[in-house]
Amino acid sequence: MKLALGTVQFGMPYGIANQSGQVSREDAKGIISLAQISGIDTLDTAIAYGDSEACLGDVGLDGFKVITKLPVMPDNVADVSNWVHDQINASFQRLNVTSVYAILLHRSQQLLDPKGKVLYQTLAQLKAEGIVQKIGVSIYAPSELDSLMDLYPIDLVQAPFNLIDQRLKTSGWLQKLHSARVEVHTRSAFLQGLLLMQATTIPEKFRYWLPLFSRWHSWLLDNNISAAQACIGFVQAFPQIAKVVVGVESIKQLEQLIQAANEQPNIVWPNINCSDEDLINPSNWSVL
């Protein structure tokens, strides 16, 4: 099962298509249980995801590979090693674990800052001690890797990748990471839910890209396929990608995504690739 469960919704309302808000503890237990019996073995969370880690610690994580992420390190941190250990110790306490599969940096560019070397060395020591199996970065654009990969051995990279945002492939980094035996996880398969929305419910601020979304919705109708199945199928078709991180608001949503992942079509994908950062980078949406 290539699906990994993203748990940001366990800690805060997230996603442009989110209609339910934050997932309740009761629903979180049901979602985790369904994930486990369906063969999903990886959970993705972060210290910055509100109550997500505490929720997961309450629910229980036996049998799962857990990935968490360090927040952005404040500029005034004097002792980098102590800061990292404090963050990780607090994270593990919330998660109720003594080790995790991977620790990622939420802001990869901090490795290029003056304190970056100590930051990496501290994470590498945690790996040497067996507290974490893999260390890596969560990136927003493949260009972040241009400088990093020459400086530091990275075990795991998480990056956005979907039918609209194909930079990971077109930049050449997807194949380069695979060739270097770096584990690749992708997120934003639905572009924060934008690709799952009906044409009539897409917010007005995305009207500039209406021709692109019209092609998308016409293709779905012509091929009699659900948006979820197409989005997941496209990403799963790349053998270089180990995990596709998806978030859900309910058990029903997870059921639908598992079904979509298990029913993969042999199909020619629509050409809706776009390089406009105002669309493909959700951090820019607030100014649209």
C-alpha positions in Angstrom: 0.0 0.0 0.0 1.6 3.2 -1.2 -0.8 5.4 0.8 0.5 7.0 4.0 -1.9 8.8 6.3 -1.2 12.5 6.9 -2.6 13.7 10.2 -2.6 17.5 10.1 -6.4 17.4 10.3 -6.0 15.6 13.6 -4.6 18.8 15.0 -6.2 21.7 13.1 -8.7 22.5 10.4 -6.7 22.2 7.1 -7.3 22.4 3.4 -9.3 24.6 1.1 -12.0 22.0 0.7 -12.2 21.1 4.4 -15.8 21.3 5.5 -15.6 19.4 8.8 -12.9 21.2 10.7 -10.5 19.3 13.0 -11.0 15.6 13.4 -12.4 14.5 16.7 -10.5 12.0 18.9 -13.3 9.4 18.4 -13.1 9.8 14.6 -9.3 9.8 14.8 -9.4 6.4 16.5 -11.7 5.0 13.7 -9.5 6.4 11.0 -6.3 5.0 12.5 -8.0 1.6 13.0 -9.1 1.5 9.3 -5.7 2.6 8.1 -4.1 -0.3 10.0 -6.4 -3.0 8.8 -6.1 -1.7 5.2 -2.4 -2.0 5.1 -1.4 1.6 5.6 1.8 1.5 7.7 3.0 5.1 7.8 1.7 8.1 9.6 2.9 11.6 8.9 2.7 14.4 11.5 4.6 17.4 12.7 5.2 19.4 15.9 3.6 22.3 14.2 0.3 20.5 13.5 -1.6 21.7 16.5 -2.8 18.8 18.6 -1.9 16.2 16.0 0.9 14.5 18.0 -1.1 14.5 21.2 -4.0 13.0 19.4 -1.9 10.2 17.9 -0.3 9.5 21.3 -3.8 9.0 22.8 -5.0 6.8 19.9 -1.9 4.6 19.9 0.8 4.0 17.3 1.7 0.3 17.6 2.6 -1.1 14.2 3.0 2.2 12.4 6.1 4.0 11.1 5.8 7.5 12.4 7.3 10.5 10.7 7.3 13.9 12.5 8.9 17.2 11.6 10.8 19.8 13.5 9.4 23.3 13.3 11.4 26.3 12.1 14.2 26.9 14.5 14.0 30.5 15.9 16.9 32.8 15.0 17.7 33.5 18.7 18.5 29.8 19.5 22.0 29.8 21.0 22.4 26.0 21.6 21.1 24.2 18.6 21.7 20.7 20.0 19.7 21.4 23.2 16.9 23.0 21.1 16.6 19.9 18.9 16.7 17.5 21.9 14.0 19.6 23.7 11.8 19.6 20.6 12.2 15.8 20.1 11.7 14.9 23.7 8.5 16.9 23.9 7.4 15.4 20.6 8.0 11.8 21.8 6.2 12.5 25.0 3.1 13.7 23.1 3.3 10.7 20.7 4.0 8.3 23.6 6.9 6.7 21.8 10.7 6.3 22.3 11.6 6.3 18.7 10.2 7.2 15.3 10.8 6.2 11.7 11.9 9.6 10.4 12.4 13.2 11.5 12.2 15.8 8.8 12.9 19.5 8.8 9.9 21.7 8.0 12.2 24.3 6.6 15.0 22.7 4.7 16.8 25.9 4.0 17.9 26.2 7.6 20.6 23.6 6.8 22.2 26.4 4.7 22.2 28.9 7.5 25.3 29.3 9.8 23.8 26.9 12.3 22.8 24.4 9.7 25.8 22.1 10.2 25.2 21.7 13.9 21.5 21.1 13.2 22.3 18.3 10.8 24.9 16.8 13.0 22.4 16.7 15.9 19.9 14.9 13.8 22.6 12.5 12.5 23.5 11.7 16.1 19.9 10.8 16.9 20.0 8.4 13.9 23.3 6.9 15.1 21.7 6.3 18.5 18.8 4.5 16.9 16.3 7.1 18.1 15.3 7.7 14.5 15.8 5.5 11.4 15.9 8.3 8.8 16.5 12.0 8.7 15.3 14.3 5.9 13.5 17.4 4.7 10.1 18.5 3.8 10.3 20.8 0.8 8.0 23.2 -1.0 9.9 23.3 -4.3 12.5 20.9 -5.8 14.9 23.8 -6.3 15.5 23.6 -2.5 17.4 20.4 -3.2 19.9 22.0 -5.6 22.2 23.1 -2.8 21.3 20.7 0.0 22.0 17.4 -1.7 25.6 18.3 -2.3 26.2 19.2 1.3 24.3 16.6 3.4 23.3 12.9 3.1 19.5 12.9 3.2 17.5 9.7 3.7 14.0 10.9 3.0 12.5 13.8 1.0 8.8 14.8 1.2 7.6 17.0 -1.6 4.4 18.2 -3.3 3.4 16.4 -6.4 0.2 16.2 -8.3 -1.3 16.4 -11.8 -1.0 20.2 -11.7 2.3 20.5 -9.9 4.7 18.2 -11.6 7.9 20.1 -10.7 9.4 17.1 -8.9 9.4 15.2 -12.1 10.1 17.9 -14.6 13.1 19.2 -12.6 14.7 15.8 -12.8 14.8 15.5 -9.0 12.4 12.6 -8.8 14.7 10.4 -10.8 17.9 11.8 -9.1 16.6 11.1 -5.7 15.6 7.6 -6.6 19.0 6.9 -8.2 20.6 8.1 -5.0 18.4 5.7 -3.0 16.7 8.6 -1.2 13.1 7.6 -0.1 10.6 9.8 -1.7 7.2 10.7 -0.2 4.8 13.0 -1.9 2.0 15.1 -0.5 -0.7 17.4 -2.0 -2.0 14.8 -4.4 -5.2 16.7 -4.5 -3.6 20.2 -4.3 -5.1 20.7 -0.8 -8.5 19.4 -2.1 -8.7 21.8 -5.1 -8.6 18.9 -7.5 -11.5 17.2 -5.7 -13.9 20.2 -5.8 -16.8 20.4 -8.2 -16.4 23.0 -10.9 -19.1 25.1 -9.4 -17.6 25.2 -6.0 -14.0 26.2 -6.9 -13.4 29.6 -5.2 -13.6 32.7 -7.3 -10.0 33.6 -6.8 -9.0 30.6 -9.0 -11.0 31.9 -11.9 -7.9 32.9 -13.8 -7.1 29.1 -14.2 -10.7 28.2 -15.2 -9.6 26.8 -18.6 -7.3 24.4 -16.8 -10.0 23.2 -14.4 -12.5 22.9 -17.3 -10.1 20.5 -19.1 -9.7 18.6 -15.8 -13.5 18.2 -15.2 -14.1 17.4 -18.9 -11.5 14.7 -18.8 -13.0 13.2 -15.6 -16.4 13.0 -17.4 -15.0 11.6 -20.6 -13.1 8.8 -18.8 -15.8 8.1 -16.2 -13.3 8.2 -13.3 -13.5 9.9 -9.9 -11.2 12.8 -9.2 -9.7 10.9 -6.2 -9.0 7.8 -8.3 -7.3 9.9 -10.9 -5.2 12.0 -8.5 -4.0 9.0 -6.5 -3.5 6.9 -9.7 -1.3 9.5 -11.3 1.1 9.7 -8.4 1.1 5.9 -7.7 2.1 5.3 -11.3 5.6 6.6 -10.5 7.7 3.7 -9.2 10.2 6.2 -7.7 7.6 7.3 -5.2 7.5 5.2 -2.0 4.5 6.8 -0.2 1.7 9.1 -1.2 0.7 11.1 1.9 -3.0 11.8 2.1 -5.1 13.5 4.8 -8.7 12.9 5.6 -11.5 14.4 7.6 -13.5 11.3 8.2 -13.5 7.5 8.1 -15.7 7.7 5.0 -13.1 9.8 3.2 -10.4 7.3 4.0 -12.5 4.4 2.8 -13.0 6.3 -0.5 -9.2 6.9 -0.9 -8.3 3.3 -0.1 -10.8 2.2 -2.7 -9.3 4.7 -5.2 -5.8 3.5 -4.5 -6.8 -0.1 -5.0 -8.6 0.5 -8.3 -5.9 1.9 -10.5 -6.8 2.5 -14.2 -4.6 2.0 -17.2 -5.2 5.4 -18.7 -3.6 8.4 -20.4 -3.5 11.2 -17.9 -4.7 14.7 -18.8 -2.2 17.4 -19.5 -2.9 19.9 -16.8 0.6 20.5 -15.7 1.1 24.1 -14.6 4.2 26.1 -13.6 2.4 29.1 -12.2 3.5 29.4 -8.6 0.4 31.4 -7.7 -1.6 28.2 -8.3 0.8 25.4 -7.4 2.1 26.9 -4.2 -0.8 27.2 -1.7 1.2 29.6 0.4 0.5 32.2 -2.3 -3.3 31.7 -2.3 -3.9 34.1 0.5 -2.9 37.0 -1.7 -5.0 36.0 -4.7 
